[in-house]
Amino acid sequence: MASQDCDGKIVRHAACGVLGALLLGAAVPSASAQQTPPSAEEMWAIIQQQQQEIEALRAKLEETDQKVEATGAVADEMMSMRAEGGGGGGSFLDRTSLGGYGELHYEGGDTDEVDFHRFVLFIGHEFNDRLRLFTEFELEHALAGEGQPGEVELEQAWIEFDVTDTQHARAGLFLLPVGIMNETHEPPTFFGVERNQVESAIIPTTWWEAGVGMSGQIGGGFSYDAAFHSGLSVPITGGNAFVIRSGRQKVAEAPAEDFAATGRLRWTGMPGVELATSLQYQQDVTQDALDVSGTLFEAHANIRRGPWGFRALYARWDLEDGPPVLGPAALGRDQQYGWYVEPSYRFDVPGLGGPGEFGLFARYSEVDTQAGDAVDSEVEQWHFGFNYWPHPDVVLKADYQIEDRPNPANEDDRINLGLGYQF
């Protein structure tokens, strides 16, 4: 709001009030001033002082108006950027996603322990419609640090770029396209408290490397993944010599004398059906310590048709013999393999505040990390149990594990209980 002042210029009502008060003060002098009228020189000085005060007030009002206009312009610009996403099609918050998962386990038998196995956070961001970031941060076993059982790990941090609508490039630290669980292992997505032994020992889940890759659709329900990335560095001495799982470097100041390449072909041409095979080759799994090449072959079926489910997977490593006595053949670890089958059945039950789901499963698996040796080294496991989903993203689990090992003293038959979630 604005009005006309004594000079005929537009100012705010507040300014006119101040000016009026000053003029009134000049027009109605105090009692002492009425007894002794000011001289002409004093009156002129008073008028000059009042004029200076009026000019100062006008300057402050103009400065305030300029700040208000500038603030309005900034606000308009911010609203425009929010609407346009800074050129990316949405606000920063709209283009940033947060997720995660966690799982708490109780393992009975000889193990007899409770463990918050994993706490994981995902953060993703779309820079624009074709360029995006994926990250995954994990705390294992609740406590990390010197003398503690857990680890803090960066499992994913990669950029994806859409080359076309069906072809995508990636670079950074990512999970390898091998097996069923290596890329998708959130607790509500699988049966059993612990991950199966084949995809833990042979794949070995969770397995990430740093590199570049391509993926895309090739028609007829087929898709592909191809990656060139850092590789394993397996120990060459001790009890874990040439054990694949012990060779994961997790991209932590990892020796990079020899890289690896992984490819996958997958078919999902029927709803609820995934058939896939993967192949990896690494020129030296010891990173130039012994010059031992390695090849991983994996094939699997992951089927869910109505209430019925079925998973089956086979994975095998073939390592070069290496030097006599020192190489993997000397320990029988030039060949390592594993396989499992897992039928399941699900049905609806009342949930907590809504519909829930109950599932029964059985799994048989075999793993042999010394298959090249004539000595029996195979580990067989049976798992029977159930999952209960009160919500699709929350699961309660229970299973009973039966083991058959070459040395019966190492067998651990036990009950496992679990709680898991994802968001």
Secondary structure as UniProt FT lines:
FT   STRAND          3..4
FT   TURN            6..7
FT   STRAND          10..11
FT   HELIX           13..27
FT   HELIX           31..35
FT   HELIX           40..84
FT   TURN            85..88
FT   TURN            92..95
FT   STRAND          96..107
FT   TURN            109..111
FT   STRAND          113..126
FT   STRAND          131..140
FT   TURN            146..147
FT   STRAND          150..162
FT   STRAND          167..175
FT   TURN            179..183
FT   HELIX           187..189
FT   HELIX           198..201
FT   STRAND          208..219
FT   TURN            220..221
FT   STRAND          222..230
FT   TURN            239..242
FT   HELIX           244..247
FT   TURN            250..251
FT   STRAND          259..267
FT   TURN            271..272
FT   STRAND          273..282
FT   TURN            285..288
FT   STRAND          294..305
FT   TURN            306..307
FT   STRAND          308..319
FT   TURN            324..326
FT   HELIX           328..331
FT   TURN            332..334
FT   STRAND          335..350
FT   STRAND          355..368
FT   TURN            369..372
FT   STRAND          379..391
FT   TURN            392..393
FT   STRAND          394..404
FT   HELIX           408..410
FT   STRAND          414..422
//
